[in-house]
Amino acid sequence: MKDFVVAAAIVCVGVTGCAPDAPPPDAGDQASTPIEAVGVVEVTNEPLAWVARRLAAPLVEVRFRASGAADPAYWSPTTDEILAMQQADLVVLNGASYEPWLATVSLPASRLVDTTAGVGDRLISVAETVTHSHGLEGEHEHTGTAFTTWLDPTLLTEQARVVEVALAARWPEHGDLFAERFTELAAELEALDAELEAATAPFADQYLIFSHPVYQYLRQRYGLAGSSVHFEPEVVPDAGQWRELDHLLGHHRAQWMIWEAEPIEETRRELAERGLGVIVVAPGATPPAAGDYLHAMRRNIAALQAAAGPVDSSPAP
């Protein structure tokens, strides 16, 4: 896979509008003058789409082909999509085993940018290999390397830095713009990190149950203890899954279960009978119903804050 990794010295560009509620910093100056695309950037998940748009739109067209997939980590491009990606100026990858389809396609190695290639010492190995169903996309495995790196904003900052350097190397005439936008984006991610730290702090001394093994970087960054099961929000767990959960609860007192999305009512009732409340912390690999990656993460923060309850700010006696 190293053949597919490009140093941060490679760039591409194209034109796309930013998310409706998150225009690029200088969009106002350009509103009356359409900008011709200088190239195309392909991305493989929503956080990278957000990063690329913040850094380069509307100068760059950002294409996220897996945006309609239930989980882009288990998406594979069609032949036509591969042909289109071969023409892109840049294909921005999450890395960390996120794009297994790369092993079976032919893309120009010089245009591929692995955004986690430089943070290998911070990636998390997944010890278990579990094959199970994931909604409409069928069976898949959790094995190898944990890939939801963007749940740690400090890691996403490093990924964004790789994209910025790549853009500047490809189009040095726009290097100052990319650098300025990266500085702004990094500041937003630093603030997000602080918000997440505060929101997760009330759970630092609790044992949490996670409905899916996708929260490794959130747990590592904010010191959250717990265990993962393999529950799907749209499916009632079977008897074996409930036994697995009961086994965990027999060894650990837990009050909360973290979910990717709202579980169905029957599942909620079973959880309530076991004393477990639900907190939805969406991993954010797909476009949210409203807003962008940053909005989705702040909704996660709001859910954590609501579960933690009001903070008593009165002075200690």
C-alpha positions as CSV (number, residue, x, y, z in Angstrom):
1,M,0.0,0.0,0.0
2,K,3.0,2.3,0.4
3,D,3.1,2.6,-3.3
4,F,-0.1,4.5,-3.1
5,V,1.2,7.0,-0.6
6,V,2.3,10.4,-1.9
7,A,4.3,12.8,0.1
8,A,2.6,15.9,1.0
9,A,4.3,17.5,-2.0
10,I,1.5,16.6,-4.4
11,V,-1.5,18.7,-5.2
12,C,-4.7,19.0,-7.2
13,V,-7.4,21.5,-7.5
14,G,-11.0,22.0,-8.9
15,V,-14.1,24.0,-8.1
16,T,-16.8,23.4,-5.6
17,G,-18.9,25.5,-3.4
18,C,-18.5,25.2,0.3
19,A,-21.3,23.8,2.5
20,P,-24.2,26.2,2.4
21,D,-23.7,27.2,6.0
22,A,-19.9,27.3,5.8
23,P,-18.7,29.4,2.9
24,P,-15.0,29.8,2.2
25,P,-13.4,32.7,4.0
26,D,-13.1,34.9,0.9
27,A,-16.4,33.8,-0.8
28,G,-17.9,37.2,-0.4
29,D,-15.2,38.8,-2.5
30,Q,-15.8,36.3,-5.3
31,A,-19.6,36.0,-5.2
32,S,-20.1,38.2,-8.3
33,T,-17.2,36.6,-10.3
34,P,-17.5,32.9,-11.1
35,I,-14.2,31.1,-10.7
36,E,-13.1,28.6,-13.2
37,A,-12.1,25.3,-11.8
38,V,-8.4,24.6,-12.0
39,G,-8.7,20.9,-11.2
40,V,-10.5,18.1,-9.2
41,V,-9.9,16.6,-5.8
42,E,-11.4,13.3,-4.9
43,V,-11.9,12.4,-1.2
44,T,-13.0,9.3,0.6
45,N,-15.0,10.5,3.6
46,E,-16.9,13.5,4.9
47,P,-14.2,14.9,7.2
48,L,-11.7,15.0,4.3
49,A,-14.4,16.6,2.1
50,W,-14.8,19.3,4.8
51,V,-11.0,19.8,5.0
52,A,-10.6,20.0,1.3
53,R,-13.4,22.5,0.8
54,R,-12.3,24.7,3.6
55,L,-8.8,24.8,2.2
56,A,-9.5,25.2,-1.5
57,A,-13.1,25.9,-2.4
58,P,-14.2,27.5,-4.7
59,L,-10.9,27.1,-6.5
60,V,-11.1,23.3,-6.3
61,E,-13.9,21.0,-7.1
62,V,-14.1,18.4,-4.3
63,R,-15.8,15.2,-5.2
64,F,-16.9,12.7,-2.5
65,R,-18.2,9.7,-4.4
66,A,-19.1,7.6,-1.4
67,S,-21.3,10.3,0.1
68,G,-24.4,8.1,-0.3
69,A,-22.9,5.0,1.2
70,A,-24.1,3.8,4.6
71,D,-20.4,3.7,5.6
72,P,-17.8,4.9,3.1
73,A,-15.2,2.6,4.7
74,Y,-16.9,-0.3,3.1
75,W,-17.7,1.4,-0.2
76,S,-16.0,0.3,-3.5
77,P,-16.0,2.4,-6.7
78,T,-17.5,1.2,-9.9
79,T,-15.5,0.9,-13.1
80,D,-16.8,4.3,-14.3
81,E,-16.0,5.9,-10.9
82,I,-12.5,4.5,-11.1
83,L,-12.0,5.9,-14.6
84,A,-13.2,9.3,-13.4
85,M,-10.9,9.1,-10.4
86,Q,-8.0,8.4,-12.7
87,Q,-8.5,11.8,-14.2
88,A,-8.5,13.6,-10.9
89,D,-5.6,15.9,-10.0
90,L,-5.5,14.6,-6.5
91,V,-7.1,11.6,-4.6
92,V,-7.0,12.4,-0.9
93,L,-7.0,9.2,1.2
94,N,-7.7,8.7,4.9
95,G,-5.3,5.8,5.1
96,A,-5.2,3.7,8.2
97,S,-6.8,0.8,6.3
98,Y,-9.8,3.0,5.3
99,E,-9.7,2.3,1.6
100,P,-9.2,-1.4,1.0
101,W,-10.4,-1.1,-2.6
102,L,-7.1,0.6,-3.5
103,A,-5.5,-2.8,-3.6
104,T,-7.7,-3.8,-6.6
105,V,-7.7,-0.6,-8.7
106,S,-5.1,1.3,-10.7
107,L,-4.7,4.9,-9.9
108,P,-1.8,7.2,-10.6
109,A,0.5,6.9,-7.5
110,S,1.8,10.4,-8.1
111,R,-1.7,11.8,-7.4
112,L,-2.5,9.9,-4.3
113,V,-2.1,11.5,-0.8
114,D,-2.3,9.3,2.3
115,T,-3.2,11.8,5.0
116,T,-2.2,9.5,7.9
117,A,1.1,8.3,6.5
118,G,3.0,10.6,8.8
119,V,1.1,9.7,12.0
120,G,1.7,6.0,12.0
121,D,2.8,6.1,15.6
122,R,-0.6,7.4,16.7
123,L,-2.7,4.9,14.8
124,I,-4.5,2.2,16.7
125,S,-4.3,-1.5,15.9
126,V,-7.5,-3.5,16.1
127,A,-6.7,-6.8,17.8
128,E,-10.0,-8.5,17.1
129,T,-11.4,-9.7,13.7
130,V,-15.2,-9.7,13.8
131,T,-17.4,-10.2,10.7
132,H,-20.9,-8.9,10.9
133,S,-23.6,-7.2,9.0
134,H,-23.8,-3.4,8.6
135,G,-27.3,-2.4,7.4
136,L,-27.8,-2.6,3.6
137,E,-24.1,-2.9,2.9
138,G,-23.9,-6.5,4.1
139,E,-21.1,-8.2,6.0
140,H,-17.8,-6.6,6.8
141,E,-14.8,-7.0,9.2
142,H,-13.3,-4.9,11.9
143,T,-9.6,-5.8,11.8
144,G,-6.2,-4.3,11.1
145,T,-6.1,-0.6,11.9
146,A,-8.8,1.6,13.5
147,F,-9.6,4.3,10.9
148,T,-12.0,6.9,12.4
149,T,-9.0,9.2,13.0
150,W,-11.1,12.3,12.7
151,L,-12.8,11.6,16.0
152,D,-9.5,13.0,17.5
153,P,-9.4,16.6,16.1
154,T,-5.7,16.8,16.7
155,L,-5.2,13.9,14.3
156,L,-7.5,15.6,11.7
157,T,-5.4,18.7,12.0
158,E,-2.4,16.7,11.0
159,Q,-4.4,15.2,8.1
160,A,-5.4,18.7,7.0
161,R,-1.8,19.8,7.1
162,V,-0.9,17.1,4.6
163,V,-3.7,18.3,2.3
164,E,-2.6,21.9,2.6
165,V,1.0,21.1,1.8
166,A,-0.1,19.0,-1.2
167,L,-2.3,21.8,-2.6
168,A,0.5,24.3,-2.2
169,A,3.0,22.1,-4.0
170,R,0.7,21.6,-6.9
171,W,-0.4,25.2,-7.2
172,P,2.3,27.3,-5.6
173,E,0.6,30.4,-6.9
174,H,-2.2,29.8,-4.4
175,G,0.1,28.7,-1.6
176,D,-0.6,31.8,0.6
177,L,-4.4,31.2,0.3
178,F,-4.1,27.5,1.3
179,A,-1.8,28.4,4.2
180,E,-4.1,31.1,5.5
181,R,-7.1,28.8,5.4
182,F,-5.2,26.0,7.1
183,T,-4.3,28.4,10.0
184,E,-8.0,29.2,10.4
185,L,-9.0,25.6,10.1
186,A,-6.4,24.5,12.7
187,A,-7.7,27.0,15.1
188,E,-11.3,25.7,14.7
189,L,-10.1,22.1,15.3
190,E,-8.1,23.2,18.4
191,A,-11.3,24.8,19.8
192,L,-13.3,21.7,18.9
193,D,-10.7,19.5,20.8
194,A,-11.2,21.7,23.9
195,E,-14.9,21.4,23.6
196,L,-14.8,17.6,23.3
197,E,-12.4,17.4,26.2
198,A,-14.9,19.4,28.4
199,A,-17.9,17.4,27.1
200,T,-16.3,14.0,27.8
201,A,-14.7,14.9,31.1
202,P,-17.9,13.9,33.1
203,F,-17.5,10.4,31.7
204,A,-13.9,9.9,32.4
205,D,-14.5,8.0,35.6
206,Q,-17.4,5.9,34.1
207,Y,-17.4,2.6,32.2
208,L,-19.0,3.1,28.8
209,I,-20.5,0.6,26.4
210,F,-20.0,1.4,22.7
211,S,-22.4,0.0,20.2
212,H,-19.7,-0.4,17.5
213,P,-15.9,-0.6,17.5
214,V,-15.4,2.8,15.8
215,Y,-14.6,5.1,18.8
216,Q,-11.0,4.1,19.4
217,Y,-9.5,7.6,18.7
218,L,-12.2,9.3,20.7
219,R,-11.5,7.0,23.6
220,Q,-7.7,7.4,23.3
221,R,-7.7,11.2,23.1
222,Y,-10.1,11.8,26.0
223,G,-9.3,8.8,28.3
224,L,-12.7,7.0,28.0
225,A,-12.9,3.5,29.4
226,G,-15.3,0.9,28.1
227,S,-16.0,-2.0,25.8
228,S,-17.5,-2.3,22.3
229,V,-20.2,-4.6,21.1
230,H,-21.6,-4.9,17.6
231,F,-25.1,-3.5,17.7
232,E,-26.8,-1.9,14.6
233,P,-29.2,1.0,15.3
234,E,-31.7,-0.2,12.8
235,V,-31.7,-3.9,13.9
236,V,-32.9,-5.5,17.2
237,P,-29.9,-7.4,18.6
238,D,-30.3,-11.2,18.7
239,A,-30.2,-13.3,21.8
240,G,-26.5,-13.9,21.5
241,Q,-25.8,-10.1,21.3
242,W,-27.9,-9.5,24.4
243,R,-26.0,-12.2,26.3
244,E,-22.7,-10.5,25.3
245,L,-23.9,-7.2,26.6
246,D,-25.2,-8.9,29.8
247,H,-21.8,-10.5,30.3
248,L,-20.1,-7.1,30.1
249,L,-22.6,-5.5,32.5
250,G,-22.0,-8.4,34.9
251,H,-18.4,-7.3,35.1
252,H,-18.7,-3.5,34.7
253,R,-21.2,-1.1,36.0
254,A,-22.3,1.1,33.1
255,Q,-24.9,3.8,32.8
256,W,-24.5,4.8,29.2
257,M,-24.2,3.3,25.8
258,I,-22.7,5.3,22.9
259,W,-24.5,4.8,19.6
260,E,-23.7,5.8,16.0
261,A,-27.4,6.7,15.4
262,E,-30.6,6.4,17.3
263,P,-31.5,2.8,18.0
264,I,-35.0,1.6,17.3
265,E,-37.5,1.7,20.2
266,E,-37.5,-2.0,21.0
267,T,-33.7,-1.8,21.5
268,R,-34.1,1.3,23.6
269,R,-36.6,-0.5,25.9
270,E,-34.3,-3.5,26.4
271,L,-31.4,-1.2,27.2
272,A,-33.5,0.8,29.7
273,E,-34.4,-2.5,31.5
274,R,-30.6,-3.0,31.9
275,G,-30.2,0.5,33.3
276,L,-28.5,1.8,30.1
277,G,-29.2,5.2,28.6
278,V,-28.4,6.1,25.0
279,I,-26.0,8.8,23.8
280,V,-25.8,9.3,20.0
281,V,-22.2,10.2,19.0
282,A,-22.3,10.0,15.2
283,P,-18.8,9.0,13.8
284,G,-19.3,11.5,10.9
285,A,-17.9,9.6,7.9
286,T,-21.0,10.5,5.8
287,P,-22.5,14.0,5.2
288,P,-24.8,15.0,8.1
289,A,-28.4,15.9,7.4
290,A,-27.5,19.5,8.1
291,G,-24.3,21.3,8.1
292,D,-20.9,19.7,7.8
293,Y,-18.3,17.8,9.9
294,L,-17.9,20.6,12.4
295,H,-21.7,20.9,12.9
296,A,-21.9,17.1,13.3
297,M,-19.2,17.1,16.0
298,R,-20.8,19.9,17.9
299,R,-24.1,18.0,17.9
300,N,-22.2,15.1,19.4
301,I,-20.9,17.5,22.0
302,A,-24.4,18.7,22.8
303,A,-25.6,15.0,23.2
304,L,-22.7,14.3,25.6
305,Q,-23.5,17.5,27.6
306,A,-27.2,16.7,27.8
307,A,-26.4,13.2,29.2
308,A,-23.9,14.6,31.7
309,G,-26.6,17.0,33.0
310,P,-26.2,20.6,34.2
311,V,-22.8,21.6,35.6
312,D,-22.9,23.1,39.1
313,S,-20.9,26.3,38.7
314,S,-21.5,27.5,42.3
315,P,-18.4,27.9,44.5
316,A,-17.4,25.0,46.7
317,P,-18.4,25.5,50.4
